[in-house]
Amino acid sequence: MVIDWGWIAGHLDDIVAALWQHIVLVGIPLATGFAISLGLGIWAVRRPRVYGPITAVTGVLYTIPSLAAFALLVPVFGFSMLVAFIPLTTYTLLILFRNIVAGFQSVPSEVLEAADAMGYRQRDRLLRVEIPLAVPLMMAGLRLAAVTLIGLATVVSILGSGYGGLGQLITDGLQTFFPTKYVLGGVLSVALAVVVDLLFVRTERRLTPWAGARATGAVPA
């Protein structure tokens, strides 16, 4: 029997705790990475010459193996969640930065000229024109980064019990040859990725109602 339903019923609190910890492992690095990438993206749009160097640095950070990053950070921060948050955050930067810049670059130049003609200051133009119109590509980056982090966060279990979220279930199940744990961990990881992706799709539709109206040919009231 692959799934021991009795074990699941008796450990629901532990399973929910692992799921919540996994959400934290994804949510905090994703939010931090987005904030950093947004700042870098605005800088790169205003100063195009920095786009290449930023892309190169974030690309290098993206290629660092997670286990190597943990090994470098543990002596500095000890076995703590910070050791997980730092690498997971760096893995989002390349994805988010490139999508944010692409979002800003997708804003039609005539829209920017019209905003300038209406007397918008640079900050007002950014907040009221550029960012709203860049939202679709920003959200695409967030969706990709979030799904990527959900998979990468399972590796955090290498830090030991209490840090790995759903990855801890997978690791424990493999080490003890208990299929229920690793199957459950894998299924919940996939389910979480699907749910998060759908939530971002719904959020994007709410933030950009004009996009749906334009796609259907409707004109918003």
Sine and cosine of phi, psi and omega as CSV:
sin_phi,cos_phi,sin_psi,cos_psi,sin_omega,cos_omega
0.00,0.00,0.86,-0.50,-0.08,-1.00
-0.96,0.28,-0.70,0.71,-0.07,-1.00
-0.96,-0.28,0.82,-0.57,0.08,-1.00
-0.99,-0.13,1.00,-0.08,-0.06,-1.00
-0.90,0.43,-0.51,0.86,0.04,-1.00
-0.89,0.45,-0.64,0.77,0.03,-1.00
-0.90,0.43,-0.67,0.74,0.01,-1.00
-0.88,0.48,-0.71,0.70,-0.01,-1.00
-0.89,0.46,-0.55,0.83,-0.04,-1.00
-0.99,0.10,-0.15,0.99,-0.04,-1.00
-0.79,-0.61,0.51,0.86,-0.02,-1.00
-0.87,0.49,-0.62,0.78,0.01,-1.00
-0.88,0.47,-0.67,0.74,0.01,-1.00
-0.92,0.40,-0.61,0.79,-0.01,-1.00
-0.92,0.38,-0.70,0.71,0.03,-1.00
-0.89,0.45,-0.64,0.77,0.02,-1.00
-0.89,0.45,-0.65,0.76,0.03,-1.00
-0.91,0.41,-0.65,0.76,0.02,-1.00
-0.90,0.43,-0.70,0.71,0.01,-1.00
-0.89,0.45,-0.67,0.75,0.02,-1.00
-0.89,0.46,-0.60,0.80,0.02,-1.00
-0.92,0.40,-0.64,0.77,0.04,-1.00
-0.88,0.47,-0.65,0.76,0.05,-1.00
-0.91,0.43,-0.67,0.74,0.00,-1.00
-0.88,0.47,-0.46,0.89,0.02,-1.00
-1.00,-0.02,-0.70,0.72,-0.12,-0.99
-0.90,0.43,-0.73,0.68,-0.05,-1.00
-0.92,0.40,-0.76,0.65,0.06,-1.00
-0.88,0.47,-0.58,0.82,-0.01,-1.00
-0.91,0.40,-0.71,0.70,0.02,-1.00
-0.91,0.42,-0.68,0.74,0.01,-1.00
-0.90,0.43,-0.71,0.70,0.01,-1.00
-0.89,0.46,-0.61,0.79,0.01,-1.00
-0.92,0.39,-0.68,0.74,0.01,-1.00
-0.88,0.48,-0.71,0.70,0.02,-1.00
-0.90,0.43,-0.72,0.69,-0.05,-1.00
-0.91,0.40,-0.57,0.82,0.03,-1.00
-0.90,0.43,-0.70,0.72,0.06,-1.00
-0.88,0.47,-0.70,0.72,0.02,-1.00
-0.92,0.40,-0.60,0.80,0.00,-1.00
-0.91,0.41,-0.69,0.72,0.04,-1.00
-0.88,0.47,-0.67,0.74,0.03,-1.00
-0.88,0.48,-0.69,0.72,-0.04,-1.00
-0.93,0.38,-0.56,0.83,0.04,-1.00
-0.94,0.35,-0.62,0.79,0.01,-1.00
-0.97,0.23,-0.52,0.86,-0.01,-1.00
-0.78,-0.62,0.99,0.16,-0.11,-0.99
-0.81,0.59,-0.44,0.90,-0.05,-1.00
-0.92,0.40,-0.32,0.95,-0.01,-1.00
-1.00,0.04,-0.13,0.99,-0.05,-1.00
-0.87,0.50,-0.73,0.68,-0.02,-1.00
-0.86,0.50,-0.80,0.60,0.01,-1.00
-0.86,0.51,-0.66,0.75,0.00,-1.00
-0.90,0.43,-0.67,0.74,0.03,-1.00
-0.88,0.48,-0.65,0.76,0.00,-1.00
-0.90,0.44,-0.72,0.70,-0.02,-1.00
-0.91,0.42,-0.74,0.67,0.00,-1.00
-0.91,0.41,-0.51,0.86,0.06,-1.00
-0.92,0.40,-0.66,0.75,0.05,-1.00
-0.90,0.44,-0.69,0.72,0.02,-1.00
-0.87,0.49,-0.58,0.82,-0.03,-1.00
-0.93,0.36,-0.46,0.89,-0.07,-1.00
-1.00,0.04,-0.16,0.99,0.00,-1.00
-0.93,0.36,0.84,-0.55,0.02,-1.00
-0.87,0.49,0.63,-0.77,-0.05,-1.00
-0.87,0.49,-0.63,0.77,0.00,-1.00
-0.90,0.43,-0.61,0.79,0.04,-1.00
-0.92,0.40,-0.64,0.77,0.03,-1.00
-0.90,0.44,-0.67,0.74,0.03,-1.00
-0.88,0.48,-0.68,0.73,-0.03,-1.00
-0.89,0.46,-0.57,0.82,0.00,-1.00
-0.97,0.23,-0.53,0.85,-0.10,-0.99
-1.00,0.01,-0.47,0.88,-0.03,-1.00
-0.85,0.53,-0.70,0.72,0.02,-1.00
-0.88,0.47,-0.41,0.91,-0.03,-1.00
-1.00,0.04,-0.73,0.68,-0.11,-0.99
-0.95,-0.32,-0.08,1.00,-0.05,-1.00
0.96,0.28,-0.10,-1.00,0.02,-1.00
-0.99,0.14,1.00,-0.04,-0.03,-1.00
-0.62,-0.79,0.21,-0.98,0.01,-1.00
-0.90,0.43,-0.43,0.90,0.01,-1.00
-0.87,0.49,-0.56,0.83,0.02,-1.00
-0.89,0.45,-0.51,0.86,0.05,-1.00
-0.99,0.14,-0.65,0.76,-0.08,-1.00
-0.89,0.45,-0.65,0.76,-0.08,-1.00
-0.89,0.46,-0.81,0.58,0.02,-1.00
-0.89,0.45,-0.65,0.76,-0.02,-1.00
-0.89,0.45,-0.59,0.81,0.06,-1.00
-0.91,0.42,-0.71,0.71,-0.03,-1.00
-0.90,0.44,-0.49,0.87,0.00,-1.00
-0.94,0.35,-0.33,0.94,0.00,-1.00
-1.00,0.08,-0.35,0.94,-0.21,-0.98
-0.89,0.47,-0.71,0.70,-0.04,-1.00
-0.89,0.45,-0.73,0.69,-0.02,-1.00
-0.88,0.47,-0.77,0.63,-0.08,-1.00
-0.94,0.35,-0.68,0.73,-0.03,-1.00
-0.86,0.51,-0.74,0.67,-0.05,-1.00
-0.92,0.40,-0.61,0.79,0.01,-1.00
-0.95,0.31,-0.60,0.80,0.02,-1.00
-0.91,0.41,-0.71,0.71,0.03,-1.00
-0.89,0.46,-0.68,0.74,0.03,-1.00
-0.88,0.47,-0.59,0.81,0.04,-1.00
-0.89,0.45,-0.72,0.69,0.03,-1.00
-0.90,0.44,-0.64,0.77,-0.02,-1.00
-0.94,0.34,-0.32,0.95,0.00,-1.00
-0.99,0.17,-0.19,0.98,0.02,-1.00
-0.94,0.34,0.85,-0.53,-0.04,-1.00
-0.84,0.54,0.65,-0.76,-0.03,-1.00
-0.89,0.45,-0.53,0.85,0.00,-1.00
-0.92,0.39,-0.48,0.88,0.06,-1.00
-0.93,0.37,-0.67,0.74,0.02,-1.00
-0.91,0.42,-0.66,0.75,0.02,-1.00
-0.90,0.43,-0.63,0.78,0.02,-1.00
-0.91,0.42,-0.63,0.77,0.03,-1.00
-0.90,0.44,-0.66,0.75,0.03,-1.00
-0.90,0.43,-0.64,0.77,-0.01,-1.00
-0.92,0.40,-0.47,0.88,0.02,-1.00
-0.99,0.14,-0.03,1.00,0.06,-1.00
1.00,0.00,0.28,0.96,0.04,-1.00
-0.91,0.41,0.73,-0.68,0.17,-0.98
-0.96,0.27,0.26,-0.97,-0.07,-1.00
-0.85,0.52,-0.67,0.74,0.00,-1.00
-0.92,0.39,-0.69,0.73,0.01,-1.00
-0.90,0.43,-0.65,0.76,0.02,-1.00
-0.89,0.45,-0.63,0.78,0.02,-1.00
-0.89,0.45,-0.75,0.66,-0.10,-0.99
-0.97,0.25,-0.56,0.83,-0.15,-0.99
-0.97,-0.22,-0.25,0.97,-0.04,-1.00
-0.83,-0.56,-0.86,0.52,-0.14,-0.99
-0.92,0.39,-0.78,0.62,-0.03,-1.00
-0.89,0.46,-0.74,0.68,0.03,-1.00
-0.84,0.54,-0.65,0.76,-0.02,-1.00
-0.97,0.25,-0.34,0.94,0.02,-1.00
-1.00,0.01,-0.10,1.00,-0.08,-1.00
-0.81,0.59,-0.70,0.71,-0.04,-1.00
-0.82,0.57,-0.72,0.69,0.00,-1.00
-0.96,0.29,-0.54,0.84,0.10,-0.99
-0.88,0.48,-0.71,0.71,0.00,-1.00
-0.91,0.41,-0.58,0.82,0.06,-1.00
-0.88,0.47,-0.65,0.76,0.05,-1.00
-0.91,0.42,-0.67,0.74,0.03,-1.00
-0.89,0.45,-0.65,0.76,0.03,-1.00
-0.88,0.48,-0.73,0.68,-0.01,-1.00
-0.91,0.42,-0.70,0.72,-0.01,-1.00
-0.90,0.43,-0.65,0.76,-0.02,-1.00
-0.90,0.43,-0.73,0.68,0.00,-1.00
-0.90,0.44,-0.63,0.78,0.05,-1.00
-0.89,0.46,-0.69,0.72,-0.01,-1.00
-0.91,0.42,-0.59,0.81,0.00,-1.00
-0.87,0.50,-0.62,0.78,0.06,-1.00
-0.96,0.29,-0.70,0.71,-0.04,-1.00
-0.92,0.40,-0.53,0.85,-0.06,-1.00
-0.90,0.43,-0.35,0.94,0.02,-1.00
-0.91,0.41,-0.40,0.92,-0.02,-1.00
-0.96,0.29,-0.32,0.95,-0.05,-1.00
-0.88,0.48,-0.32,0.95,0.01,-1.00
-0.86,0.51,-0.30,0.95,0.03,-1.00
-0.89,0.46,-0.37,0.93,0.00,-1.00
-0.96,0.27,-0.23,0.97,0.04,-1.00
0.89,-0.45,0.15,-0.99,-0.03,-1.00
-0.87,0.50,0.67,-0.74,0.01,-1.00
0.99,-0.15,-0.08,1.00,-0.05,-1.00
-0.83,-0.56,-0.25,0.97,-0.24,-0.97
-1.00,-0.09,-0.06,1.00,-0.01,-1.00
0.85,0.53,-0.71,-0.71,0.00,-1.00
-0.92,0.39,-0.42,0.91,0.05,-1.00
-0.89,0.46,-0.49,0.87,0.03,-1.00
-0.92,0.39,-0.61,0.79,0.08,-1.00
-0.88,0.48,-0.70,0.71,-0.01,-1.00
-0.90,0.45,-0.73,0.69,-0.02,-1.00
-0.89,0.45,-0.73,0.68,0.00,-1.00
-0.88,0.47,-0.66,0.75,-0.01,-1.00
-0.90,0.43,-0.65,0.76,0.02,-1.00
-0.93,0.36,-0.64,0.77,-0.04,-1.00
-0.94,0.34,-0.51,0.86,-0.04,-1.00
-0.97,-0.24,0.09,1.00,-0.01,-1.00
0.82,0.58,0.68,0.74,0.00,-1.00
-0.92,-0.39,1.00,-0.09,-0.11,-0.99
-0.83,0.56,-0.54,0.84,-0.05,-1.00
-0.82,0.57,-0.68,0.73,-0.05,-1.00
-0.92,0.38,-0.76,0.65,-0.09,-1.00
-0.97,0.24,-0.50,0.87,0.09,-1.00
-0.92,0.38,-0.70,0.71,0.02,-1.00
-0.88,0.47,-0.71,0.71,0.03,-1.00
-0.87,0.50,-0.67,0.74,0.01,-1.00
-0.93,0.37,-0.69,0.72,0.00,-1.00
-0.90,0.44,-0.69,0.73,0.00,-1.00
-0.92,0.40,-0.57,0.82,0.04,-1.00
-0.90,0.44,-0.70,0.71,0.02,-1.00
-0.90,0.43,-0.69,0.72,0.00,-1.00
-0.89,0.46,-0.65,0.76,0.02,-1.00
-0.89,0.45,-0.66,0.75,0.01,-1.00
-0.88,0.47,-0.67,0.74,0.00,-1.00
-0.91,0.41,-0.71,0.70,-0.02,-1.00
-0.89,0.45,-0.71,0.71,0.00,-1.00
-0.89,0.45,-0.67,0.74,0.02,-1.00
-0.88,0.48,-0.69,0.73,0.02,-1.00
-0.91,0.43,-0.61,0.79,0.03,-1.00
-0.90,0.44,-0.63,0.78,0.03,-1.00
-0.93,0.37,-0.61,0.79,0.04,-1.00
-0.89,0.46,-0.72,0.70,0.00,-1.00
-0.90,0.44,-0.66,0.75,0.01,-1.00
-0.89,0.45,-0.67,0.74,0.02,-1.00
-0.88,0.48,-0.65,0.76,0.00,-1.00
-0.91,0.42,-0.59,0.81,0.02,-1.00
-0.94,0.34,-0.60,0.80,-0.03,-1.00
-0.98,0.21,-0.41,0.91,-0.04,-1.00
-0.79,-0.62,0.90,0.44,-0.02,-1.00
-0.88,0.47,-0.44,0.90,-0.01,-1.00
-0.92,0.39,-0.45,0.89,-0.01,-1.00
-0.91,0.41,-0.69,0.72,0.03,-1.00
-0.92,0.40,-0.64,0.77,0.01,-1.00
-0.90,0.43,-0.63,0.77,-0.01,-1.00
-0.92,0.38,-0.59,0.81,-0.02,-1.00
-0.93,0.37,-0.54,0.84,-0.03,-1.00
-1.00,-0.06,-0.12,0.99,-0.01,-1.00
1.00,0.09,0.09,1.00,-0.01,-1.00
-0.99,0.12,0.40,-0.92,0.05,-1.00
-0.91,-0.41,0.87,-0.50,-0.02,-1.00
-0.89,0.47,0.61,-0.79,0.00,-1.00
-0.94,0.34,0.00,0.00,0.00,0.00
